[in-house]
Amino acid sequence: MALPCEHNGGMPVTGDQIRATLRTLPFRPFRLNLADQRTFDVLHPDFALLFPNRRHVMVFSHENPESWQLIDVGLIVSLEPIDDQPSASQAA
């Protein structure tokens, strides 16, 4: 089963697609791929917060929940399903 924007045909990811991915039941861990090649893994829906304006998403670190990154949705080029292991390039 594909994520809501796994095959986005080169179109930008939208806040609505992120919201749909976070609400998918059962939840499937996914990776945010940014235009600058950084990645952020969301292993549980509690580790990501989409702002009400849908222009920003806050992703919390799995190793240190007090650490987080604020990401402009416009910089997210794709979402992809992952296994349960955090990516090596995820910022702390």
N, C-alpha and C positions, 0 to 999 in steps of 0.2 A: 504494500500500500504506500503510495507516494505522499509526502508531506504537501500541505496546501500550496507551496511554491517551489517544490523540488525541481520541477521542470518549468521554469519561468520564461523560457524562450528569449533570454537576454533582457527581459523587462526588469526594472528595479523592483526590489522587494518592498512591499507596503506594510504599514502598521497593521492593517486588517489581516494580512497573511500571517504576520507574527502572532497576532491574537488568536487566530484560528489554530495555529500550530500549538500554542500553549494550552488551548482548550481541547485538543484532540483526546478522545477517550478510546482505548486506554492511551495514556500519555506515552509518546515515543521520544527518547532523548534526541536532540538535534544540535547541529553546529551552525553558528552564524559565521559566514565568510565575508570579510570586509574587503573593500577595494584596495586597501594598503597591504593585503595578504595576511593580516592578523585573523585569528579565529578565536571564537569563544564558544565553549560547550555549555549547553543547558541540559543537565542530567535529570532535573526535576522541575516542574513548573514553579515551585517556590523560589527558585534561584534566578528568576527573571521577572522584571516588572515593566510592562509597557505603560508609558505615561498616557493619561487621558487624551492628549492631543495627537497621539499615535506617531509623533515625530521623534521620540527618544525611547530607548529601552535601557534599563539598568540591569546589568548581569553581575551576579554575585559569584565570587570565587568559591569553588567547592572545597578547597583546602583551608581557606580562611574566610568564613562568611562575613567578617567585618570588612573585607576588601571587596570593592566593586568597581565596575567601569560603566560610565555613562556613554552610550553609543547613539549617534545620530542615525536614524533609520535610513536616511539617504545614502549612507556609506555601506550598507549591507547589500552585497551583490547576489548572495544566494543563501538558502538554508538547505541543510542536508541531514538525513538521518545518520545517527552514529550508534556505536555500541556504548557500553557504560564506562569507557575510559576517557578521562579528560585529555584534550589535545596537548601536545608538547609545547606549542606556541602560545597557549593561553596565558594572558598576563595575570600576575598575582595581585 
